[in-house]
């Protein structure tokens, strides 16, 4: 019996699938490994703290914290701050995103809020309104741009 995976709307041989993923050094998310689901037609208000993958296809207000990935499906409507490893948005998000690895906004996705991440992907057609801080150092940067005003004579004026 040969294993087959559903990948990008078509079945492929398991051997080819694993070879493709390894060749491009991608990590594949299998839908059957989702640990927490807020399904379509479900509304939730509060904080979700999890260790695995969290998927939202319904409505959520509050916050999500996980060491795994966060997926907002195309029918998902979220008003929350998100914190996870990888964050993928296909629906609507109003809130801030903090991801350790990658944040992806798919072509139907909308994000109104700030993103702090190592890598970001925004597909053509996606909507993003906010700030994005990228890179290894995810500490918020302060606006200490003195533009040369830290000299000893800064602020002193010549008497006329």
Beta strands, then each sheet from edge to edge (+ up, - down):
strand 1: 4-7
strand 2: 10-13
strand 3: 36-38
strand 4: 43-50
strand 5: 54-56
strand 6: 59-66
strand 7: 70-72
strand 8: 77-89
strand 9: 92-94
strand 10: 97-105
strand 11: 110-112
strand 12: 115-117
strand 13: 119-122
strand 14: 127-129
strand 15: 132-134
sheet 1: 1+ 2-
sheet 2: 3+ 5+ 7+ 8+ 6+ 4+
sheet 3: 3+ 5+ 7+ 8+ 9+ 11+ 14+
sheet 4: 3+ 5+ 7+ 8+ 10+ 12+ 15+
sheet 5: 3+ 5+ 7+ 8+ 10+ 13+
end
